């Protein structure tokens, strides 16, 4: 579905080894990454804050925890 969507901005946050609910329950390493990237996305695309795009890319790359990709390309 992510690759097929051609309309508008799209991002894929790959959380290494995390289950589907892991980022939303508990306090493991993925949870703060998901929270920061979600806020950055909303700041950029709802609030119109241009600088939030750079924050989102930075916050979505955490060694050993997550990587963020966009444009329909999945991580390797």
N, CA, C and O atoms as a Maestro MAE file, in Angstrom:
{
 s_m_m2io_version
 :::
 2.0.0
}

f_m_ct {
 s_m_title
 :::
 protein
 m_atom[304] {
  # First column is atom index #
  i_m_mmod_type
  r_m_x_coord
  r_m_y_coord
  r_m_z_coord
  i_m_residue_number
  s_m_chain_name
  s_m_pdb_residue_name
  s_m_pdb_atom_name
  i_m_atomic_number
  :::
  1 25 0.835 -1.181 0.000 1 A "UNK " " N  " 7
  2 3 0.000 0.000 0.000 1 A "UNK " " CA " 6
  3 2 0.888 1.256 0.000 1 A "UNK " " C  " 6
  4 15 0.598 2.216 -0.715 1 A "UNK " " O  " 8
  5 25 1.951 1.254 0.785 2 A "UNK " " N  " 7
  6 3 2.850 2.414 0.846 2 A "UNK " " CA " 6
  7 2 3.450 2.704 -0.516 2 A "UNK " " C  " 6
  8 15 3.488 3.858 -0.941 2 A "UNK " " O  " 8
  9 25 3.922 1.670 -1.212 3 A "UNK " " N  " 7
  10 3 4.544 1.870 -2.515 3 A "UNK " " CA " 6
  11 2 3.530 2.266 -3.580 3 A "UNK " " C  " 6
  12 15 3.876 2.999 -4.507 3 A "UNK " " O  " 8
  13 25 2.295 1.804 -3.473 4 A "UNK " " N  " 7
  14 3 1.276 2.078 -4.481 4 A "UNK " " CA " 6
  15 2 0.693 3.483 -4.376 4 A "UNK " " C  " 6
  16 15 0.189 4.014 -5.366 4 A "UNK " " O  " 8
  17 25 0.751 4.081 -3.218 5 A "UNK " " N  " 7
  18 3 0.179 5.415 -3.010 5 A "UNK " " CA " 6
  19 2 1.052 6.456 -3.703 5 A "UNK " " C  " 6
  20 15 2.197 6.670 -3.304 5 A "UNK " " O  " 8
  21 25 0.529 7.091 -4.718 6 A "UNK " " N  " 7
  22 3 1.297 8.079 -5.485 6 A "UNK " " CA " 6
  23 2 0.904 9.513 -5.163 6 A "UNK " " C  " 6
  24 15 1.508 10.446 -5.692 6 A "UNK " " O  " 8
  25 25 -0.093 9.710 -4.308 7 A "UNK " " N  " 7
  26 3 -0.573 11.058 -4.023 7 A "UNK " " CA " 6
  27 2 -0.052 11.600 -2.709 7 A "UNK " " C  " 6
  28 15 -0.211 10.972 -1.663 7 A "UNK " " O  " 8
  29 25 0.554 12.735 -2.761 8 A "UNK " " N  " 7
  30 3 0.971 13.418 -1.544 8 A "UNK " " CA " 6
  31 2 2.191 12.827 -0.874 8 A "UNK " " C  " 6
  32 15 2.760 11.841 -1.343 8 A "UNK " " O  " 8
  33 25 2.584 13.436 0.218 9 A "UNK " " N  " 7
  34 3 3.771 12.969 0.938 9 A "UNK " " CA " 6
  35 2 3.505 11.625 1.612 9 A "UNK " " C  " 6
  36 15 2.410 11.372 2.115 9 A "UNK " " O  " 8
  37 25 4.507 10.785 1.614 10 A "UNK " " N  " 7
  38 3 4.384 9.507 2.312 10 A "UNK " " CA " 6
  39 2 5.743 9.112 2.875 10 A "UNK " " C  " 6
  40 15 6.786 9.332 2.258 10 A "UNK " " O  " 8
  41 25 5.699 8.533 4.045 11 A "UNK " " N  " 7
  42 3 6.914 8.155 4.753 11 A "UNK " " CA " 6
  43 2 6.720 6.778 5.346 11 A "UNK " " C  " 6
  44 15 5.603 6.372 5.665 11 A "UNK " " O  " 8
  45 25 7.816 6.070 5.488 12 A "UNK " " N  " 7
  46 3 7.801 4.728 6.072 12 A "UNK " " CA " 6
  47 2 8.819 4.711 7.198 12 A "UNK " " C  " 6
  48 15 10.014 4.884 6.956 12 A "UNK " " O  " 8
  49 25 8.364 4.507 8.419 13 A "UNK " " N  " 7
  50 3 9.242 4.442 9.575 13 A "UNK " " CA " 6
  51 2 9.453 2.969 9.898 13 A "UNK " " C  " 6
  52 15 8.542 2.293 10.376 13 A "UNK " " O  " 8
  53 25 10.663 2.477 9.634 14 A "UNK " " N  " 7
  54 3 11.007 1.084 9.889 14 A "UNK " " CA " 6
  55 2 11.587 0.991 11.297 14 A "UNK " " C  " 6
  56 15 12.625 1.582 11.591 14 A "UNK " " O  " 8
  57 25 10.910 0.248 12.157 15 A "UNK " " N  " 7
  58 3 11.344 0.059 13.537 15 A "UNK " " CA " 6
  59 2 11.952 -1.336 13.640 15 A "UNK " " C  " 6
  60 15 11.229 -2.332 13.592 15 A "UNK " " O  " 8
  61 25 13.241 -1.414 13.779 16 A "UNK " " N  " 7
  62 3 13.970 -2.672 13.735 16 A "UNK " " CA " 6
  63 2 13.538 -3.617 14.855 16 A "UNK " " C  " 6
  64 15 13.684 -3.304 16.036 16 A "UNK " " O  " 8
  65 25 13.008 -4.771 14.470 17 A "UNK " " N  " 7
  66 3 12.647 -5.810 15.428 17 A "UNK " " CA " 6
  67 2 11.433 -5.528 16.282 17 A "UNK " " C  " 6
  68 15 11.127 -6.315 17.177 17 A "UNK " " O  " 8
  69 25 10.736 -4.444 16.044 18 A "UNK " " N  " 7
  70 3 9.570 -4.097 16.862 18 A "UNK " " CA " 6
  71 2 8.314 -4.776 16.321 18 A "UNK " " C  " 6
  72 15 8.117 -4.872 15.110 18 A "UNK " " O  " 8
  73 25 7.482 -5.239 17.225 19 A "UNK " " N  " 7
  74 3 6.188 -5.775 16.837 19 A "UNK " " CA " 6
  75 2 5.234 -4.638 16.486 19 A "UNK " " C  " 6
  76 15 5.588 -3.464 16.588 19 A "UNK " " O  " 8
  77 25 4.046 -4.991 16.080 20 A "UNK " " N  " 7
  78 3 3.081 -3.986 15.631 20 A "UNK " " CA " 6
  79 2 2.657 -3.037 16.759 20 A "UNK " " C  " 6
  80 15 2.471 -1.844 16.518 20 A "UNK " " O  " 8
  81 25 2.506 -3.538 17.962 21 A "UNK " " N  " 7
  82 3 2.043 -2.702 19.072 21 A "UNK " " CA " 6
  83 2 3.171 -2.146 19.938 21 A "UNK " " C  " 6
  84 15 2.939 -1.248 20.747 21 A "UNK " " O  " 8
  85 25 4.376 -2.664 19.780 22 A "UNK " " N  " 7
  86 3 5.505 -2.276 20.631 22 A "UNK " " CA " 6
  87 2 5.676 -0.766 20.783 22 A "UNK " " C  " 6
  88 15 5.881 -0.302 21.905 22 A "UNK " " O  " 8
  89 25 5.602 0.022 19.710 23 A "UNK " " N  " 7
  90 3 5.819 1.460 19.860 23 A "UNK " " CA " 6
  91 2 4.718 2.191 20.633 23 A "UNK " " C  " 6
  92 15 4.892 3.347 21.018 23 A "UNK " " O  " 8
  93 25 3.600 1.528 20.856 24 A "UNK " " N  " 7
  94 3 2.453 2.205 21.466 24 A "UNK " " CA " 6
  95 2 2.152 1.746 22.883 24 A "UNK " " C  " 6
  96 15 1.318 2.342 23.564 24 A "UNK " " O  " 8
  97 25 2.817 0.700 23.328 25 A "UNK " " N  " 7
  98 3 2.626 0.204 24.689 25 A "UNK " " CA " 6
  99 2 4.000 0.035 25.332 25 A "UNK " " C  " 6
  100 15 4.919 -0.487 24.700 25 A "UNK " " O  " 8
  101 25 4.139 0.453 26.527 26 A "UNK " " N  " 7
  102 3 5.425 0.310 27.191 26 A "UNK " " CA " 6
  103 2 6.327 1.506 26.958 26 A "UNK " " C  " 6
  104 15 5.887 2.566 26.511 26 A "UNK " " O  " 8
  105 25 7.596 1.312 27.271 27 A "UNK " " N  " 7
  106 3 8.533 2.426 27.171 27 A "UNK " " CA " 6
  107 2 9.851 2.000 26.526 27 A "UNK " " C  " 6
  108 15 10.918 2.458 26.935 27 A "UNK " " O  " 8
  109 25 9.784 1.132 25.528 28 A "UNK " " N  " 7
  110 3 10.982 0.679 24.829 28 A "UNK " " CA " 6
  111 2 11.535 1.737 23.891 28 A "UNK " " C  " 6
  112 15 10.933 2.798 23.725 28 A "UNK " " O  " 8
  113 25 12.670 1.457 23.280 29 A "UNK " " N  " 7
  114 3 13.335 2.419 22.402 29 A "UNK " " CA " 6
  115 2 12.495 2.925 21.213 29 A "UNK " " C  " 6
  116 15 12.670 4.080 20.823 29 A "UNK " " O  " 8
  117 25 11.589 2.122 20.616 30 A "UNK " " N  " 7
  118 3 10.822 2.651 19.481 30 A "UNK " " CA " 6
  119 2 9.812 3.735 19.843 30 A "UNK " " C  " 6
  120 15 9.514 4.611 19.031 30 A "UNK " " O  " 8
  121 25 9.283 3.669 21.077 31 A "UNK " " N  " 7
  122 3 8.176 4.572 21.449 31 A "UNK " " CA " 6
  123 2 8.527 6.048 21.295 31 A "UNK " " C  " 6
  124 15 7.744 6.771 20.680 31 A "UNK " " O  " 8
  125 25 9.642 6.541 21.808 32 A "UNK " " N  " 7
  126 3 9.935 7.969 21.634 32 A "UNK " " CA " 6
  127 2 10.224 8.351 20.182 32 A "UNK " " C  " 6
  128 15 9.976 9.488 19.779 32 A "UNK " " O  " 8
  129 25 10.745 7.411 19.400 33 A "UNK " " N  " 7
  130 3 10.998 7.695 17.978 33 A "UNK " " CA " 6
  131 2 9.676 7.922 17.261 33 A "UNK " " C  " 6
  132 15 9.526 8.892 16.519 33 A "UNK " " O  " 8
  133 25 8.718 7.027 17.481 34 A "UNK " " N  " 7
  134 3 7.399 7.154 16.844 34 A "UNK " " CA " 6
  135 2 6.735 8.456 17.279 34 A "UNK " " C  " 6
  136 15 6.154 9.156 16.449 34 A "UNK " " O  " 8
  137 25 6.809 8.786 18.547 35 A "UNK " " N  " 7
  138 3 6.188 10.018 19.038 35 A "UNK " " CA " 6
  139 2 6.806 11.246 18.392 35 A "UNK " " C  " 6
  140 15 6.082 12.132 17.937 35 A "UNK " " O  " 8
  141 25 8.135 11.315 18.342 36 A "UNK " " N  " 7
  142 3 8.798 12.491 17.752 36 A "UNK " " CA " 6
  143 2 8.504 12.609 16.259 36 A "UNK " " C  " 6
  144 15 8.216 13.703 15.772 36 A "UNK " " O  " 8
  145 25 8.572 11.504 15.534 37 A "UNK " " N  " 7
  146 3 8.324 11.551 14.091 37 A "UNK " " CA " 6
  147 2 6.877 11.928 13.807 37 A "UNK " " C  " 6
  148 15 6.615 12.684 12.872 37 A "UNK " " O  " 8
  149 25 5.938 11.423 14.587 38 A "UNK " " N  " 7
  150 3 4.527 11.776 14.390 38 A "UNK " " CA " 6
  151 2 4.291 13.266 14.617 38 A "UNK " " C  " 6
  152 15 3.593 13.912 13.836 38 A "UNK " " O  " 8
  153 25 4.870 13.811 15.683 39 A "UNK " " N  " 7
  154 3 4.720 15.246 15.951 39 A "UNK " " CA " 6
  155 2 5.381 16.071 14.847 39 A "UNK " " C  " 6
  156 15 4.821 17.074 14.402 39 A "UNK " " O  " 8
  157 25 6.570 15.654 14.404 40 A "UNK " " N  " 7
  158 3 7.247 16.356 13.309 40 A "UNK " " CA " 6
  159 2 6.398 16.353 12.040 40 A "UNK " " C  " 6
  160 15 6.286 17.375 11.362 40 A "UNK " " O  " 8
  161 25 5.799 15.197 11.718 41 A "UNK " " N  " 7
  162 3 4.953 15.085 10.528 41 A "UNK " " CA " 6
  163 2 3.766 16.040 10.627 41 A "UNK " " C  " 6
  164 15 3.464 16.760 9.675 41 A "UNK " " O  " 8
  165 25 3.098 16.048 11.770 42 A "UNK " " N  " 7
  166 3 1.946 16.935 11.950 42 A "UNK " " CA " 6
  167 2 2.359 18.407 11.909 42 A "UNK " " C  " 6
  168 15 1.658 19.241 11.337 42 A "UNK " " O  " 8
  169 25 3.500 18.713 12.519 43 A "UNK " " N  " 7
  170 3 3.996 20.092 12.466 43 A "UNK " " CA " 6
  171 2 4.242 20.513 11.024 43 A "UNK " " C  " 6
  172 15 3.931 21.641 10.640 43 A "UNK " " O  " 8
  173 25 4.792 19.621 10.238 44 A "UNK " " N  " 7
  174 3 5.114 19.969 8.844 44 A "UNK " " CA " 6
  175 2 3.870 20.063 7.979 44 A "UNK " " C  " 6
  176 15 3.667 21.064 7.291 44 A "UNK " " O  " 8
  177 25 3.027 19.024 8.005 45 A "UNK " " N  " 7
  178 3 1.945 18.937 7.024 45 A "UNK " " CA " 6
  179 2 0.610 19.493 7.503 45 A "UNK " " C  " 6
  180 15 -0.277 19.716 6.679 45 A "UNK " " O  " 8
  181 25 0.434 19.722 8.785 46 A "UNK " " N  " 7
  182 3 -0.787 20.375 9.264 46 A "UNK " " CA " 6
  183 2 -0.519 21.803 9.701 46 A "UNK " " C  " 6
  184 15 -1.309 22.702 9.414 46 A "UNK " " O  " 8
  185 25 0.590 22.015 10.393 47 A "UNK " " N  " 7
  186 3 0.903 23.354 10.893 47 A "UNK " " CA " 6
  187 2 1.726 24.164 9.895 47 A "UNK " " C  " 6
  188 15 1.900 25.369 10.078 47 A "UNK " " O  " 8
  189 25 2.235 23.522 8.843 48 A "UNK " " N  " 7
  190 3 2.975 24.237 7.806 48 A "UNK " " CA " 6
  191 2 4.374 24.678 8.210 48 A "UNK " " C  " 6
  192 15 4.932 25.582 7.587 48 A "UNK " " O  " 8
  193 25 4.946 24.073 9.221 49 A "UNK " " N  " 7
  194 3 6.288 24.432 9.670 49 A "UNK " " CA " 6
  195 2 7.330 23.765 8.766 49 A "UNK " " C  " 6
  196 15 7.546 22.556 8.843 49 A "UNK " " O  " 8
  197 25 7.960 24.551 7.926 50 A "UNK " " N  " 7
  198 3 8.924 24.013 6.967 50 A "UNK " " CA " 6
  199 2 10.091 23.287 7.650 50 A "UNK " " C  " 6
  200 15 10.549 22.255 7.161 50 A "UNK " " O  " 8
  201 25 10.563 23.818 8.763 51 A "UNK " " N  " 7
  202 3 11.713 23.213 9.461 51 A "UNK " " CA " 6
  203 2 11.411 21.830 10.029 51 A "UNK " " C  " 6
  204 15 12.328 21.059 10.310 51 A "UNK " " O  " 8
  205 25 10.146 21.519 10.196 52 A "UNK " " N  " 7
  206 3 9.773 20.224 10.764 52 A "UNK " " CA " 6
  207 2 10.157 19.074 9.843 52 A "UNK " " C  " 6
  208 15 10.351 17.956 10.319 52 A "UNK " " O  " 8
  209 25 10.274 19.313 8.543 53 A "UNK " " N  " 7
  210 3 10.673 18.255 7.618 53 A "UNK " " CA " 6
  211 2 12.077 17.761 7.944 53 A "UNK " " C  " 6
  212 15 12.317 16.554 7.955 53 A "UNK " " O  " 8
  213 25 12.993 18.663 8.205 54 A "UNK " " N  " 7
  214 3 14.363 18.273 8.563 54 A "UNK " " CA " 6
  215 2 14.383 17.571 9.920 54 A "UNK " " C  " 6
  216 15 15.126 16.608 10.111 54 A "UNK " " O  " 8
  217 25 13.573 18.048 10.859 55 A "UNK " " N  " 7
  218 3 13.498 17.397 12.173 55 A "UNK " " CA " 6
  219 2 12.977 15.975 12.034 55 A "UNK " " C  " 6
  220 15 13.477 15.059 12.687 55 A "UNK " " O  " 8
  221 25 11.972 15.791 11.183 56 A "UNK " " N  " 7
  222 3 11.383 14.475 10.996 56 A "UNK " " CA " 6
  223 2 12.422 13.502 10.441 56 A "UNK " " C  " 6
  224 15 12.528 12.368 10.908 56 A "UNK " " O  " 8
  225 25 13.178 13.944 9.456 57 A "UNK " " N  " 7
  226 3 14.209 13.062 8.887 57 A "UNK " " CA " 6
  227 2 15.287 12.739 9.923 57 A "UNK " " C  " 6
  228 15 15.752 11.601 9.997 57 A "UNK " " O  " 8
  229 25 15.679 13.710 10.706 58 A "UNK " " N  " 7
  230 3 16.685 13.484 11.746 58 A "UNK " " CA " 6
  231 2 16.141 12.563 12.838 58 A "UNK " " C  " 6
  232 15 16.814 11.614 13.242 58 A "UNK " " O  " 8
  233 25 14.932 12.839 13.314 59 A "UNK " " N  " 7
  234 3 14.347 12.059 14.403 59 A "UNK " " CA " 6
  235 2 14.015 10.630 13.978 59 A "UNK " " C  " 6
  236 15 13.938 9.741 14.826 59 A "UNK " " O  " 8
  237 25 13.819 10.399 12.695 60 A "UNK " " N  " 7
  238 3 13.470 9.069 12.197 60 A "UNK " " CA " 6
  239 2 14.647 8.150 11.973 60 A "UNK " " C  " 6
  240 15 14.462 6.983 11.628 60 A "UNK " " O  " 8
  241 25 15.847 8.648 12.160 61 A "UNK " " N  " 7
  242 3 17.049 7.822 11.991 61 A "UNK " " CA " 6
  243 2 17.752 7.691 13.331 61 A "UNK " " C  " 6
  244 15 18.439 8.609 13.779 61 A "UNK " " O  " 8
  245 25 17.573 6.542 13.962 62 A "UNK " " N  " 7
  246 3 18.194 6.264 15.248 62 A "UNK " " CA " 6
  247 2 18.915 4.926 15.101 62 A "UNK " " C  " 6
  248 15 18.283 3.891 14.893 62 A "UNK " " O  " 8
  249 25 20.231 4.958 15.211 63 A "UNK " " N  " 7
  250 3 21.043 3.758 15.017 63 A "UNK " " CA " 6
  251 2 20.535 2.601 15.883 63 A "UNK " " C  " 6
  252 15 20.367 2.733 17.095 63 A "UNK " " O  " 8
  253 25 20.301 1.477 15.226 64 A "UNK " " N  " 7
  254 3 19.853 0.283 15.928 64 A "UNK " " CA " 6
  255 2 18.394 0.263 16.312 64 A "UNK " " C  " 6
  256 15 17.914 -0.734 16.852 64 A "UNK " " O  " 8
  257 25 17.661 1.359 16.045 65 A "UNK " " N  " 7
  258 3 16.256 1.440 16.452 65 A "UNK " " CA " 6
  259 2 15.331 1.648 15.254 65 A "UNK " " C  " 6
  260 15 14.342 0.931 15.106 65 A "UNK " " O  " 8
  261 25 15.648 2.634 14.389 66 A "UNK " " N  " 7
  262 3 14.710 2.989 13.326 66 A "UNK " " CA " 6
  263 2 15.398 3.699 12.173 66 A "UNK " " C  " 6
  264 15 16.476 4.276 12.315 66 A "UNK " " O  " 8
  265 25 14.725 3.634 11.013 67 A "UNK " " N  " 7
  266 3 15.109 4.446 9.871 67 A "UNK " " CA " 6
  267 2 13.832 4.930 9.181 67 A "UNK " " C  " 6
  268 15 12.819 4.231 9.176 67 A "UNK " " O  " 8
  269 25 13.888 6.110 8.611 68 A "UNK " " N  " 7
  270 3 12.737 6.718 7.947 68 A "UNK " " CA " 6
  271 2 13.058 6.889 6.476 68 A "UNK " " C  " 6
  272 15 14.102 7.434 6.121 68 A "UNK " " O  " 8
  273 25 12.158 6.423 5.620 69 A "UNK " " N  " 7
  274 3 12.322 6.584 4.178 69 A "UNK " " CA " 6
  275 2 11.078 7.260 3.623 69 A "UNK " " C  " 6
  276 15 10.032 7.288 4.272 69 A "UNK " " O  " 8
  277 25 11.200 7.807 2.415 70 A "UNK " " N  " 7
  278 3 10.044 8.457 1.791 70 A "UNK " " CA " 6
  279 2 10.090 8.244 0.293 70 A "UNK " " C  " 6
  280 15 11.059 7.712 -0.248 70 A "UNK " " O  " 8
  281 25 9.021 8.671 -0.370 71 A "UNK " " N  " 7
  282 3 8.965 8.610 -1.821 71 A "UNK " " CA " 6
  283 2 8.639 7.255 -2.400 71 A "UNK " " C  " 6
  284 15 8.874 7.026 -3.586 71 A "UNK " " O  " 8
  285 25 8.103 6.347 -1.601 72 A "UNK " " N  " 7
  286 3 7.691 5.038 -2.108 72 A "UNK " " CA " 6
  287 2 8.773 3.989 -2.072 72 A "UNK " " C  " 6
  288 15 8.519 2.842 -2.443 72 A "UNK " " O  " 8
  289 25 9.973 4.335 -1.640 73 A "UNK " " N  " 7
  290 3 11.072 3.378 -1.559 73 A "UNK " " CA " 6
  291 2 11.114 2.778 -0.168 73 A "UNK " " C  " 6
  292 15 11.119 3.503 0.826 73 A "UNK " " O  " 8
  293 25 11.145 1.454 -0.094 74 A "UNK " " N  " 7
  294 3 11.239 0.784 1.191 74 A "UNK " " CA " 6
  295 2 12.702 0.650 1.599 74 A "UNK " " C  " 6
  296 15 13.580 0.636 0.736 74 A "UNK " " O  " 8
  297 25 12.979 0.552 2.892 75 A "UNK " " N  " 7
  298 3 14.357 0.379 3.337 75 A "UNK " " CA " 6
  299 2 14.895 -0.965 2.880 75 A "UNK " " C  " 6
  300 15 14.122 -1.891 2.633 75 A "UNK " " O  " 8
  301 25 16.228 -1.084 2.764 76 A "UNK " " N  " 7
  302 3 16.810 -2.361 2.334 76 A "UNK " " CA " 6
  303 2 16.596 -3.453 3.377 76 A "UNK " " C  " 6
  304 15 17.022 -4.590 3.176 76 A "UNK " " O  " 8
  :::
 }
 m_bond[303] {
  # First column is bond index #
  i_m_from
  i_m_to
  i_m_order
  :::
  1 1 2 1
  2 2 3 1
  3 3 4 2
  4 3 5 1
  5 5 6 1
  6 6 7 1
  7 7 8 2
  8 7 9 1
  9 9 10 1
  10 10 11 1
  11 11 12 2
  12 11 13 1
  13 13 14 1
  14 14 15 1
  15 15 16 2
  16 15 17 1
  17 17 18 1
  18 18 19 1
  19 19 20 2
  20 19 21 1
  21 21 22 1
  22 22 23 1
  23 23 24 2
  24 23 25 1
  25 25 26 1
  26 26 27 1
  27 27 28 2
  28 27 29 1
  29 29 30 1
  30 30 31 1
  31 31 32 2
  32 31 33 1
  33 33 34 1
  34 34 35 1
  35 35 36 2
  36 35 37 1
  37 37 38 1
  38 38 39 1
  39 39 40 2
  40 39 41 1
  41 41 42 1
  42 42 43 1
  43 43 44 2
  44 43 45 1
  45 45 46 1
  46 46 47 1
  47 47 48 2
  48 47 49 1
  49 49 50 1
  50 50 51 1
  51 51 52 2
  52 51 53 1
  53 53 54 1
  54 54 55 1
  55 55 56 2
  56 55 57 1
  57 57 58 1
  58 58 59 1
  59 59 60 2
  60 59 61 1
  61 61 62 1
  62 62 63 1
  63 63 64 2
  64 63 65 1
  65 65 66 1
  66 66 67 1
  67 67 68 2
  68 67 69 1
  69 69 70 1
  70 70 71 1
  71 71 72 2
  72 71 73 1
  73 73 74 1
  74 74 75 1
  75 75 76 2
  76 75 77 1
  77 77 78 1
  78 78 79 1
  79 79 80 2
  80 79 81 1
  81 81 82 1
  82 82 83 1
  83 83 84 2
  84 83 85 1
  85 85 86 1
  86 86 87 1
  87 87 88 2
  88 87 89 1
  89 89 90 1
  90 90 91 1
  91 91 92 2
  92 91 93 1
  93 93 94 1
  94 94 95 1
  95 95 96 2
  96 95 97 1
  97 97 98 1
  98 98 99 1
  99 99 100 2
  100 99 101 1
  101 101 102 1
  102 102 103 1
  103 103 104 2
  104 103 105 1
  105 105 106 1
  106 106 107 1
  107 107 108 2
  108 107 109 1
  109 109 110 1
  110 110 111 1
  111 111 112 2
  112 111 113 1
  113 113 114 1
  114 114 115 1
  115 115 116 2
  116 115 117 1
  117 117 118 1
  118 118 119 1
  119 119 120 2
  120 119 121 1
  121 121 122 1
  122 122 123 1
  123 123 124 2
  124 123 125 1
  125 125 126 1
  126 126 127 1
  127 127 128 2
  128 127 129 1
  129 129 130 1
  130 130 131 1
  131 131 132 2
  132 131 133 1
  133 133 134 1
  134 134 135 1
  135 135 136 2
  136 135 137 1
  137 137 138 1
  138 138 139 1
  139 139 140 2
  140 139 141 1
  141 141 142 1
  142 142 143 1
  143 143 144 2
  144 143 145 1
  145 145 146 1
  146 146 147 1
  147 147 148 2
  148 147 149 1
  149 149 150 1
  150 150 151 1
  151 151 152 2
  152 151 153 1
  153 153 154 1
  154 154 155 1
  155 155 156 2
  156 155 157 1
  157 157 158 1
  158 158 159 1
  159 159 160 2
  160 159 161 1
  161 161 162 1
  162 162 163 1
  163 163 164 2
  164 163 165 1
  165 165 166 1
  166 166 167 1
  167 167 168 2
  168 167 169 1
  169 169 170 1
  170 170 171 1
  171 171 172 2
  172 171 173 1
  173 173 174 1
  174 174 175 1
  175 175 176 2
  176 175 177 1
  177 177 178 1
  178 178 179 1
  179 179 180 2
  180 179 181 1
  181 181 182 1
  182 182 183 1
  183 183 184 2
  184 183 185 1
  185 185 186 1
  186 186 187 1
  187 187 188 2
  188 187 189 1
  189 189 190 1
  190 190 191 1
  191 191 192 2
  192 191 193 1
  193 193 194 1
  194 194 195 1
  195 195 196 2
  196 195 197 1
  197 197 198 1
  198 198 199 1
  199 199 200 2
  200 199 201 1
  201 201 202 1
  202 202 203 1
  203 203 204 2
  204 203 205 1
  205 205 206 1
  206 206 207 1
  207 207 208 2
  208 207 209 1
  209 209 210 1
  210 210 211 1
  211 211 212 2
  212 211 213 1
  213 213 214 1
  214 214 215 1
  215 215 216 2
  216 215 217 1
  217 217 218 1
  218 218 219 1
  219 219 220 2
  220 219 221 1
  221 221 222 1
  222 222 223 1
  223 223 224 2
  224 223 225 1
  225 225 226 1
  226 226 227 1
  227 227 228 2
  228 227 229 1
  229 229 230 1
  230 230 231 1
  231 231 232 2
  232 231 233 1
  233 233 234 1
  234 234 235 1
  235 235 236 2
  236 235 237 1
  237 237 238 1
  238 238 239 1
  239 239 240 2
  240 239 241 1
  241 241 242 1
  242 242 243 1
  243 243 244 2
  244 243 245 1
  245 245 246 1
  246 246 247 1
  247 247 248 2
  248 247 249 1
  249 249 250 1
  250 250 251 1
  251 251 252 2
  252 251 253 1
  253 253 254 1
  254 254 255 1
  255 255 256 2
  256 255 257 1
  257 257 258 1
  258 258 259 1
  259 259 260 2
  260 259 261 1
  261 261 262 1
  262 262 263 1
  263 263 264 2
  264 263 265 1
  265 265 266 1
  266 266 267 1
  267 267 268 2
  268 267 269 1
  269 269 270 1
  270 270 271 1
  271 271 272 2
  272 271 273 1
  273 273 274 1
  274 274 275 1
  275 275 276 2
  276 275 277 1
  277 277 278 1
  278 278 279 1
  279 279 280 2
  280 279 281 1
  281 281 282 1
  282 282 283 1
  283 283 284 2
  284 283 285 1
  285 285 286 1
  286 286 287 1
  287 287 288 2
  288 287 289 1
  289 289 290 1
  290 290 291 1
  291 291 292 2
  292 291 293 1
  293 293 294 1
  294 294 295 1
  295 295 296 2
  296 295 297 1
  297 297 298 1
  298 298 299 1
  299 299 300 2
  300 299 301 1
  301 301 302 1
  302 302 303 1
  303 303 304 2
  :::
 }
}
